[in-house]
Amino acid sequence: MSPLLYYALPALSSYVMLSIFFLRRPRLLHTPWVSAFCPRLGAHRGGSGERLENTMEAMENAMAQKALLELDCQLTRDGVVVVSHDKNLYRQSGVNRDVGSLDFEELPLYKEELEVYFSPGHFAHGSDRHMVRLEDVFRRFPWTPMSLEVKEQNEELIRKIAGLVRHYERDEITIWASEKSSVMKKCKAANPEMPTAFTISRGFWVLLLYYLGLLPFISIPERFLISFLPTIINRTYFPFSCSGLNQLAAVVSKWLIMRKSLIQHLEQRGVQVVFWCLNEESDFEVAFRLGATGVITDYPTALRRYLDHHGPPALAS
């Protein structure tokens, strides 16, 4: 054996053992985050499978199930923060205009029915077809935890959301969410008291650290990992137009993400793991068996029924 291997192999073995030890016992190195709430049930777009998405009627329905509200925000031409997933209104209303090109009072009504994105072929209906201001949502549900996603680097939008959260004293129960790290940086600067969720790049970084064995030794500022569940790819979630790519993504992401040891490590450090967007009982079961804190769904009534009748399943050994 060469001198290099003579010293390297024992060192590598010790490193692996140390990494596994602290992966299972992270509280020996880190004080866990303490959250003001535990989101067992989240309502995607306010519960877009049971009522028209992002309407006050949908949110009232979700509140009956004691749900966290998962919402997206846009800014109108006259500076009103509204709850809307899409920047362009065509899918929602049939009007081919951007939210930012209209004043709040000019915003069109939603269509009478909208297809549920994560349940293809299923449609939601409702008597309420009005878009709502974020401020009205805060007034109506002052103590309800919410996740607010910002999709673009709109500094005025970010600043106004941060101000509304402060004004209504919601800092501890309102999550900053964005797929983009550049957007999240601005969100945290605008209101650093709000808890944050992982961006896509930060999520990949955590996976890399996990597989390198470094995760137990690295600090984690985020308090929520809100991730898709890989088993829904090519079933209800189609991230790519090519079927072959979707199949590959399903296999690779399932292998990478669905690791109980990773989820348990994050949970022990106070990072709450929430899987979206699950609309079938079999997927609820998979998520909770992995150790997830909660699930975001288009059908909050169905998830509430599952939780009430089954409770979170015990972790599989």
Salt bridges, closest charged atoms under 4 A:
GLU53 OE1 - ARG45 NH1 3.30
GLU53 OE2 - ARG91 NH2 2.78
GLU57 OE2 - ARG51 NE 3.76
GLU60 OE2 - ARG140 NE 2.66
GLU70 OE1 - HIS44 NE2 3.88
ASP72 OD1 - LYS151 NZ 3.33
ASP86 OD1 - HIS85 ND1 2.52
ASP86 OD2 - ARG91 NE 2.64
ASP103 OD1 - ARG77 NE 3.12
GLU106 OE1 - ARG77 NH2 2.78
GLU113 OE1 - HIS125 NE2 2.77
ASP128 OD1 - HIS130 ND1 3.46
GLU135 OE2 - ARG139 NH2 3.24
ASP136 OD1 - ARG133 NH2 2.90
ASP136 OD1 - ARG139 NH1 3.91
GLU149 OE2 - LYS151 NZ 3.33
GLU152 OE1 - LYS87 NZ 3.60
GLU155 OE2 - LYS186 NZ 3.13
GLU156 OE2 - LYS160 NZ 3.44
GLU222 OE2 - ARG202 NE 2.69
GLU280 OE1 - ARG235 NH2 2.94
GLU281 OE2 - HIS310 NE2 3.50
ASP283 OD2 - ARG235 NH2 3.09
GLU285 OE2 - ARG289 NE 3.10
ASP298 OD1 - HIS44 ND1 2.73
ASP308 OD1 - ARG304 NH1 3.49
